[in-house]
């Protein structure tokens, strides 16, 4: 039982880490796209 709990905890931590990294990537890509759009917009002005 104890081992099972530890394994479950590890799996949950891994899933949380994956979700967090996906969110960070999304945010990074969003900011990157916004930054590039801003650059192009400023260039057009």
N, C-alpha and C positions, 0 to 999 in steps of 0.2 A: 504493500500500500504506500509506504513512504517513497519508494523509488518512483512509483507512478505519479505521485504528487510533484516530485522534482521534475520529472519529464514533462508533465503538463505545464508547469511553470516555465520551463525552458521554451516550450512551443509557443506559449502565450507571449513571452518576451520577444521571441523571434518575429511573430506575426505583428506585434506592436511596432517593432523596429522597421519592418518592411513597410507598414502603413505610414509611419513617420517619414521614412526616406522618400516614399512616393509623394507625400504632401510637400516635402521640401523641394523635390524636383519640380513639381507642378508650379510652386511659387516661384522658383528660380526661372523656369521657362517663361512664365507669365511676365515676370519683371524684365527678362531679356527681350521678349517680344515688344513689350511696352517701351523699353529703352530704344530699341531699333526703330520703332514707329516714331517715337519722339525725334530721334536723330533725322529721319527722313523728312518729318514734318518741318523741323527747323531748317533743313537743307532747302526745302521747297520755299520757305519764307525768304 
